[in-house]
């Protein structure tokens, strides 16, 4: 056997002997620390991690049915913070409690699970070396969960229960710790995440819809992806962008995880372009320009006993019903007439009327509306004064 091989065997033997010696010393110490550990219903990490040097590490007393005598467990809260204790038959209690982890060798000390990426950062620590002092052989008990430079500890599956994987590093005593047989439930698993957005728009004159660009992203969904517009699904892609026609009023776009309560919504309130109003009386309903209605006279007064001539000018590219007041003897009895859409879009149409012979000041008023669409309305009024006739002078 070559000298190099002999040296390698000697090095490996010394390492194993050192680890066993440390474990033997610590075995006396960690047994007195059981009363520091307790479990709760929130201990949502279970299963075992494995180290080639110290063997199995139990993440929860439910693994071996020891909860009645030694309650312990590791938990992840709703913010991703880890806490609690794990157990090793060779090195004792391993703490994940932030209060025990100040002064870690590098970076952020508190262990945290990123619920979206699934990566665990921070540290854990074996408690035994703290009491062993010089007998710990220089080992400080620190275990890096992120294991810089290799695959660190992570939670894998977005579900009510999930598997963990990756490796932690605990120096020469613990070595690499494989989390491949660790499981989680609830907050110890990846959380569905996503967002949805939609651009606003206004409906142009003569149109019934406008176009909105909808974009969405999702990750870690438990079930299928559903993207809906007013509860009607139009995509099952986890990421996408699509131009969608939207109607007047409220439109709700929703990104939904069909296997989990998670969802995101974007609500648009769509209106007509400036100067327009929604014509519900049209078929189909459309946005139309507001009408303009005016009364034009050749004079603001007439002689006593004469009639006043009126021109009712209406600019509206759709039919309207109009009521003209003050041209009959009874001021509250209107003349009803219909405005019809002009042959040329944008043209103004004229409707001539004469009042009865006037003997006193008269207020003439006209009101026009698109039937069924009360927002598409306009009105005007004119005061006509009466002056003395030539004979009266």
Beta strands, then each sheet from edge to edge (+ up, - down):
strand 1: 45-51
strand 2: 55-58
strand 3: 74-76
strand 4: 82-88
strand 5: 92-95
strand 6: 112-113
strand 7: 120-121
strand 8: 123-126
strand 9: 142-144
strand 10: 154-155
strand 11: 161-165
strand 12: 167-169
strand 13: 176-185
strand 14: 193-198
strand 15: 202-203
strand 16: 209-219
strand 17: 225-229
strand 18: 232-235
strand 19: 240-247
strand 20: 249-257
strand 21: 263-272
strand 22: 276-279
strand 23: 286-289
strand 24: 292-297
strand 25: 301-303
strand 26: 309-315
strand 27: 320-325
strand 28: 335-339
strand 29: 349-354
strand 30: 362-370
strand 31: 373-387
sheet 1: 3+ 4- 2+ 1- 13+ 11- 10+
sheet 2: 3+ 4- 2+ 1- 13+ 12-
sheet 3: 3+ 4- 5+ 8- 9+
sheet 4: 6+ 7-
sheet 5: 14+ 16- 19+
sheet 6: 15+ 21+ 20- 17+ 18-
sheet 7: 22+ 23-
sheet 8: 24+ 26- 29+
sheet 9: 25+ 31+ 30- 27+ 28-
end
